[in-house]
Amino acid sequence: MSITDCAKACVRYSSEDDERCRQISENYGLPLSYETDDREYDYVLTIENGVLKLRDLRNRKYRPIYMPVQPLTRVSRNCLLGRAVGKKVATILDGTAGLGSDLLLLARMGYQVTAMERSPVFAALIADGVERINAISAKLSIKSCFADTRYVSRYFDEKFDAVYLDPMFPEGRKSSVKVARPLTVLREFCKDDDSDTEELLAAAIGWAEKRVVVKRPNFARPIMPDRLSMSMRGKLVRYDIYLT
Ligand SMILES: C[S@@+](CC[C@H](N)C(=O)[O-])C[C@H]1O[C@@H](n2cnc3c(N)ncnc32)[C@H](O)[C@@H]1O
């Protein structure tokens, strides 16, 4: 198990897609399991009609999680995230790809997005989603990479105009706030994932030509406040901007 994936997950072997199952297991270091043997796991990655999905084996009432690849229509940059990233940015690294919602939104705003994710399970789901997007649309520019963004300089020769980070939110929300199921699952996998956010931000600042944008809940303090240039505040979240 990786340092990030706290829940136990495997790839379910399917004879229809045996080569792809083996590849996912090998690429992401996840055990390959037959349906009859996967009881010891909490989650299973399965290929269903060509789509990679994450199923909760302990509670089958939950819908599987996968990266949605619709809609792909263009959206304006005149929203809070678009304004935080800015008009002069062309290339952007989403250094915390997670479930892929923000990276898809950024790509739909016309940015060239490279997504990095270090959780093997979520990196596999992102890679599958990105592949499906690229198969149906040549208009969006998205690449994905399974790696730890703290070590971004090892993976790319060129810097990005901007780096976008959405680290796990610190605990502190009111318990009455209902969290969407995919986010609960993400939290289960990446439990103690926010201990190295300063290191992550420092690496991002070193690898962004223009700016780093960090999504934070309004109740949380900024990371590296001394380095913060400005913030754009929404109803629940804000974007902290670090000019480089
Ligand atoms: C809150 S989620 C991001 C959600 C994402 N913005 C979305 O739209 O779905 C945080 C994600 O960042 C990933 N992460 C945290 N630190 C990372 C790092 N150093 N390198 C790569 N991924 C990281 C976690 O594994 C987790 O999947």
The ligand as a MOL file (V3000), in Angstrom:
LIG
                    3D

  0  0  0     0  0            999 V3000
M  V30 BEGIN CTAB
M  V30 COUNTS 27 29 0 0 0
M  V30 BEGIN ATOM
M  V30 1 C -9.0760 17.3410 -2.6190 0
M  V30 2 S -8.3990 16.2360 -3.7420 0 CHG=1
M  V30 3 C -8.3780 17.1200 -5.2420 0
M  V30 4 C -9.7090 17.1390 -5.9250 0
M  V30 5 C -9.6220 17.6480 -7.3400 0
M  V30 6 N -9.2730 19.0430 -7.3990 0
M  V30 7 C -10.9160 17.3970 -8.0950 0
M  V30 8 O -11.4260 18.3110 -8.7640 0
M  V30 9 O -11.4250 16.2790 -8.0120 0 CHG=-1
M  V30 10 C -6.7160 16.1620 -3.3400 0
M  V30 11 C -5.9340 15.1610 -4.1740 0
M  V30 12 O -4.5780 15.5680 -4.1980 0
M  V30 13 C -3.7640 14.4430 -4.2010 0
M  V30 14 N -2.4390 14.8690 -3.7250 0
M  V30 15 C -2.1350 15.4140 -2.5190 0
M  V30 16 N -0.8200 15.6790 -2.4480 0
M  V30 17 C -0.2920 15.3260 -3.6430 0
M  V30 18 C 1.0280 15.3550 -4.1800 0
M  V30 19 N 2.0590 15.7840 -3.4460 0
M  V30 20 N 1.2240 14.9090 -5.4480 0
M  V30 21 C 0.1710 14.4560 -6.1820 0
M  V30 22 N -1.0920 14.3710 -5.7150 0
M  V30 23 C -1.3200 14.8070 -4.4650 0
M  V30 24 C -4.4710 13.4740 -3.2720 0
M  V30 25 O -4.0540 12.1450 -3.5220 0
M  V30 26 C -5.9300 13.7240 -3.6440 0
M  V30 27 O -6.3480 12.8540 -4.6510 0
M  V30 END ATOM
M  V30 BEGIN BOND
M  V30 1 1 1 2
M  V30 2 1 2 3
M  V30 3 1 2 10
M  V30 4 1 3 4
M  V30 5 1 4 5
M  V30 6 1 5 6
M  V30 7 1 5 7
M  V30 8 2 7 8
M  V30 9 1 7 9
M  V30 10 1 10 11
M  V30 11 1 11 12
M  V30 12 1 11 26
M  V30 13 1 12 13
M  V30 14 1 13 14
M  V30 15 1 13 24
M  V30 16 1 14 15
M  V30 17 1 14 23
M  V30 18 2 15 16
M  V30 19 1 16 17
M  V30 20 1 17 18
M  V30 21 2 17 23
M  V30 22 1 18 19
M  V30 23 2 18 20
M  V30 24 1 20 21
M  V30 25 2 21 22
M  V30 26 1 22 23
M  V30 27 1 24 25
M  V30 28 1 24 26
M  V30 29 1 26 27
M  V30 END BOND
M  V30 END CTAB
M  END
